[in-house]
Amino acid sequence: MKTGRWTKCMILVAFFIFSIVSRVIAAEKPFYEDKTLTVLINYAAGGPTDVEGRIIAKHLAKHIPGKPAVVLQNMGGGGGVSATNYLGEVAKPDGLTLGYFTGALFRFQLKEGTRVDASKYPFIGAVESVSVSYIRSDVAPGIKRAEDVVKAQRFKAGGLSNGSSKDVRFRLSFDLLGLPYDYVTGYSSSSTARLAVQRNEVQYHDETLPGYRTQVEPQMVKTGMVTPLWYTDLVTPDGEVKPSADVPELLPFTQFYRKVMGKSPSGVKYEALKAANMSSTNMQRTFLLAPGSPEAAAAAMRQAVEALSKDEEFLAESKKVMRFQPRFQLGDEGVKLYKQVSDISPEIVTFLKDYVAEKQK
């Protein structure tokens, strides 16, 4: 009798110890162990976002605790919004779908096509990327230096679409400088707009550094066809403009404006430009998880992206392929900037919506 009671007690104790050990092991097991992570890219294969996304995914995997398998999924459409909405509405909130998006935050700001509020997506990090403006050197009376653009006679500026952050930002910059221009938009990509500049169908375009360094600079700047003007502002959470280490030969727009106009830019158009630059220059590419994803997943992914930002092998391949070093917005400052970008004033939102709409008439 006593032996049977003792046996039952031992079984209960063993079960209790086993349950505790199981919980400890489960708690110590990395969130992503034995799982598959899908990196969702919001543009079609072959474009800049896809090229960068594939390099990032290749190197990111080794930094994620638990070493999950990583697969890529391209979902173009809607100017990048289709994938954003998919992540917000369709993807499971299990931390297993990571969005790598271009231009998402500008759409969030304008609430154009996005159906889930930006604040709902766990922010992981962002990659900044400036765009360099350039104009044909034969625009009358002749553009030999960047400063000559303020004397330019009417020229045609080529864009991608009325509502793209690229178009909105260069239009605002031209308006602030008082430049005379005709707006021509609808080019399918910067490659086609660049070709239009080469053919003199339009005289102005701007491009991010991979396109500028690999195509524009060797083929158009060095041959004297175009003159580089400025690059888009990197705006801190406090509203200050900081220089880019990647384009030391040029000034950011705000400093260029001060140089040629003798004063600082101001007014609603400048505030709108700053807001657009925060979302499209400081955070041109963003890493986001599906709303409701476990905090353990977000913490692991933030740790991985921070490690990626210091990965020499990744940085070397990025420089080789993309011709610039990716610079990340991470940690508390990244979160602060993301919240600020996602919550711009209603007055600026209204202004930007109206500004886009006036070219759609």
C-alpha positions in Angstrom: 0.0 0.0 0.0 2.7 2.4 1.0 4.8 1.3 -2.0 1.9 2.2 -4.3 1.4 5.6 -2.7 5.1 6.3 -2.9 5.1 5.4 -6.6 2.2 7.7 -7.4 4.0 10.5 -5.5 7.2 9.9 -7.5 5.2 10.0 -10.8 3.6 13.3 -9.9 6.9 14.8 -8.9 8.5 13.6 -12.1 5.6 15.0 -14.2 5.9 18.3 -12.3 9.7 18.5 -12.9 9.2 17.5 -16.6 6.7 20.3 -17.1 9.0 22.9 -15.6 11.9 21.7 -17.7 9.8 21.7 -20.8 8.8 25.3 -20.2 12.3 26.4 -19.5 13.5 24.7 -22.7 10.6 26.3 -24.7 11.4 29.7 -23.2 15.1 29.4 -24.2 14.3 28.1 -27.7 14.7 31.0 -30.2 11.4 32.1 -31.7 12.4 31.4 -35.3 14.0 28.0 -34.7 12.6 25.4 -37.1 10.5 28.0 -38.9 10.3 29.6 -42.3 10.4 33.4 -42.7 8.9 34.9 -45.8 10.4 38.3 -46.9 7.6 40.1 -48.8 8.9 42.6 -51.4 6.3 45.2 -52.6 7.7 45.5 -56.2 8.2 43.0 -59.0 11.4 41.0 -59.5 14.3 42.7 -61.2 13.8 46.3 -59.8 16.0 48.1 -57.3 13.8 47.0 -54.3 14.0 43.4 -55.4 17.7 43.5 -55.9 18.4 45.1 -52.5 15.8 42.8 -50.9 17.5 39.7 -52.1 20.9 40.8 -50.9 19.4 41.7 -47.5 17.5 38.4 -47.2 20.6 36.4 -48.1 22.6 38.0 -45.2 19.8 38.6 -42.8 19.1 34.8 -42.3 22.4 34.2 -40.5 21.6 36.9 -37.9 18.2 35.8 -36.9 18.3 33.8 -33.7 17.2 30.2 -34.5 18.4 30.4 -38.1 15.1 30.0 -39.9 14.7 29.2 -43.6 14.1 32.4 -45.6 12.1 32.6 -48.8 11.3 35.7 -50.9 7.9 36.7 -52.3 7.4 39.5 -54.8 4.0 41.2 -54.8 4.0 44.2 -57.1 0.9 46.3 -57.9 -0.8 49.5 -56.7 2.5 51.4 -56.6 3.7 49.1 -53.8 0.5 49.3 -51.9 -0.8 45.8 -52.7 1.8 44.1 -50.6 1.4 46.6 -47.8 -2.3 45.8 -47.6 -1.6 42.1 -47.8 0.8 42.3 -44.9 -1.8 44.3 -42.9 -4.9 42.3 -43.7 -4.0 38.8 -45.0 -0.7 37.7 -43.6 -1.0 35.8 -40.4 0.1 37.7 -37.2 2.7 35.0 -36.4 5.9 36.9 -37.1 6.7 34.8 -40.1 6.1 37.4 -42.8 8.5 40.4 -42.9 7.7 43.2 -45.3 10.6 44.9 -47.1 8.9 47.9 -48.7 9.7 50.9 -50.8 7.6 54.0 -50.6 5.1 52.6 -48.1 5.4 55.4 -45.6 4.6 58.2 -48.0 1.4 56.3 -48.9 0.7 55.9 -45.2 1.1 59.7 -44.8 -1.4 60.5 -47.5 -3.6 57.5 -46.6 -3.6 56.7 -50.4 -4.8 53.1 -50.9 -3.6 51.9 -47.5 -6.3 50.2 -45.5 -4.3 49.6 -42.2 -2.9 52.4 -40.1 0.9 52.6 -40.1 1.0 52.4 -36.2 -0.4 48.9 -36.4 2.7 47.4 -38.1 5.6 46.5 -35.7 8.5 48.7 -36.9 11.7 46.7 -37.3 14.0 49.2 -39.1 14.6 51.2 -42.2 17.2 51.9 -44.8 17.8 55.5 -45.9 18.6 56.5 -49.4 19.0 59.9 -50.9 18.0 60.8 -54.5 20.3 63.0 -56.7 18.7 65.6 -59.0 20.2 66.2 -62.4 19.4 68.4 -65.4 20.6 68.6 -68.9 23.5 71.0 -69.2 22.2 72.5 -72.5 19.1 73.9 -70.8 19.2 77.6 -71.7 21.1 79.7 -70.9 23.5 76.8 -70.0 23.9 74.8 -66.8 27.5 74.4 -66.0 27.3 74.5 -62.2 24.4 73.5 -59.9 23.9 77.1 -59.0 23.1 78.0 -62.6 19.7 76.2 -62.3 18.1 79.3 -60.7 18.7 81.1 -64.1 17.3 78.2 -66.1 14.6 79.0 -68.7 11.6 76.7 -68.9 12.4 73.0 -69.0 10.6 69.7 -68.8 10.8 67.6 -65.7 10.2 63.8 -66.0 8.4 61.9 -63.3 6.8 58.5 -62.6 3.3 59.4 -61.4 1.4 62.2 -59.8 1.2 60.6 -56.4 4.7 59.3 -56.2 6.9 60.7 -53.5 9.6 61.3 -56.2 7.4 63.6 -58.2 5.9 65.4 -55.2 9.4 66.1 -53.8 10.9 67.5 -57.0 7.9 69.6 -57.7 8.0 71.1 -54.2 11.7 71.8 -54.5 11.2 73.6 -57.9 8.3 75.6 -56.5 10.4 76.7 -53.5 13.2 77.8 -55.9 10.8 79.5 -58.3 11.9 77.4 -61.3 9.9 77.5 -64.5 9.1 74.0 -65.6 6.6 71.8 -67.4 5.7 68.6 -65.5 5.8 65.4 -67.6 4.9 62.2 -65.7 4.0 58.6 -66.3 7.3 57.1 -67.0 7.3 53.4 -66.0 10.6 53.6 -64.2 13.7 55.8 -63.6 15.4 53.8 -66.4 12.8 55.0 -68.9 12.8 58.6 -67.5 16.6 58.6 -67.8 16.4 57.5 -71.4 14.0 60.4 -72.0 16.6 62.8 -70.6 19.2 61.3 -72.9 16.8 61.8 -75.9 16.1 65.4 -74.7 12.4 64.6 -74.4 12.6 65.9 -70.9 15.5 67.7 -69.3 15.3 66.7 -65.6 15.0 63.6 -63.5 16.3 62.3 -60.1 17.5 58.9 -59.0 18.6 57.0 -56.0 22.3 56.2 -55.6 22.4 52.8 -57.3 21.0 54.3 -60.5 22.9 57.5 -60.2 26.4 56.0 -59.5 26.1 53.1 -62.0 24.3 54.8 -64.9 23.9 58.6 -64.6 27.4 59.5 -63.3 29.5 57.5 -65.8 27.3 58.0 -68.9 25.8 61.4 -68.4 27.7 63.5 -65.8 31.2 62.6 -67.0 30.3 63.2 -70.6 28.9 66.7 -69.8 25.3 65.8 -70.8 23.8 66.6 -67.4 24.8 68.6 -64.3 24.0 67.2 -60.9 22.1 69.7 -58.7 21.5 68.5 -55.1 20.3 65.5 -53.2 17.2 65.0 -51.1 17.3 66.0 -47.5 17.8 63.6 -44.6 15.7 65.0 -41.8 16.3 64.2 -38.2 13.4 63.6 -35.7 14.0 67.1 -34.5 13.5 68.6 -38.0 17.2 69.3 -38.7 18.8 68.4 -42.0 21.9 66.3 -41.9 24.4 65.7 -44.7 24.8 62.3 -46.5 28.2 60.7 -46.3 27.5 59.0 -49.6 27.3 62.2 -51.7 30.1 64.5 -50.4 30.4 66.3 -53.7 26.9 67.8 -53.5 24.7 69.7 -51.0 21.4 68.6 -49.6 18.5 70.6 -51.0 18.0 72.8 -47.9 21.7 73.8 -47.9 21.6 74.4 -51.6 18.6 76.6 -51.2 20.3 78.7 -48.6 23.4 79.0 -50.8 21.5 80.3 -53.9 18.6 82.2 -52.2 20.5 83.6 -49.3 17.9 82.5 -46.7 16.4 79.4 -45.3 13.3 77.8 -46.9 10.1 78.1 -45.0 6.3 77.9 -45.4 3.8 75.0 -45.9 5.6 73.7 -49.0 8.8 73.4 -47.2 7.1 71.6 -44.2 5.4 69.3 -46.7 8.8 68.6 -48.4 10.4 67.8 -45.0 7.5 65.4 -44.2 7.9 63.7 -47.6 11.7 63.4 -47.1 11.3 61.8 -43.7 9.2 59.0 -45.2 10.9 58.7 -48.6 14.6 59.6 -47.9 15.2 58.7 -44.3 13.0 55.7 -44.6 12.9 54.8 -48.2 12.9 51.1 -47.5 11.2 49.8 -44.4 11.1 46.5 -42.5 7.7 45.8 -41.1 6.0 42.8 -39.5 2.3 41.9 -39.8 0.1 43.7 -37.2 -0.3 41.6 -34.1 2.9 39.7 -34.5 4.4 38.4 -31.2 6.8 40.7 -29.5 9.3 37.9 -29.4 9.4 37.9 -33.2 9.8 41.7 -33.3 12.6 41.7 -30.8 14.4 38.9 -32.6 14.0 40.6 -36.0 15.2 44.0 -34.6 18.3 42.3 -33.2 18.9 40.6 -36.6 18.6 43.8 -38.6 20.9 45.7 -36.2 23.5 42.9 -36.6 23.0 43.1 -40.4 23.8 46.8 -40.4 27.3 45.9 -39.1 27.9 42.9 -41.2 31.0 43.6 -43.3 30.3 40.8 -45.8 26.8 42.3 -46.4 28.1 45.8 -46.6 30.8 44.8 -49.1 28.3 43.0 -51.4 25.9 46.0 -51.2 28.7 48.4 -52.2 29.6 46.1 -55.1 26.1 45.6 -56.4 24.3 48.8 -55.4 27.3 51.2 -55.4 26.5 52.6 -52.0 26.6 51.6 -48.3 23.1 51.0 -46.8 22.6 53.1 -43.8 19.9 52.1 -41.3 17.4 53.8 -39.1 17.3 51.6 -36.0 16.6 51.6 -32.3 14.9 54.3 -30.3 15.7 57.0 -32.9 14.3 54.8 -35.7 11.1 54.2 -33.7 10.8 57.9 -32.9 11.2 58.8 -36.6 8.7 56.2 -37.7 6.1 57.5 -35.3 6.7 61.0 -36.4 6.5 60.1 -40.1 3.3 58.1 -39.4 1.6 61.0 -37.5 2.2 64.2 -39.5 -0.2 67.1 -39.0 -3.7 67.0 -40.6 -2.8 70.4 -42.3 0.2 68.9 -44.1 -1.8 65.8 -45.1 -4.5 68.0 -46.6 -1.9 70.1 -48.4 -0.2 67.1 -49.9 -3.4 65.5 -51.0 -4.5 68.8 -52.7 -1.0 69.2 -54.2 -1.2 65.7 -55.8 -4.8 66.2 -56.9 -4.1 69.5 -58.7 -1.9 67.6 -61.3 -4.6 64.9 -61.8 -7.1 67.3 -63.2 
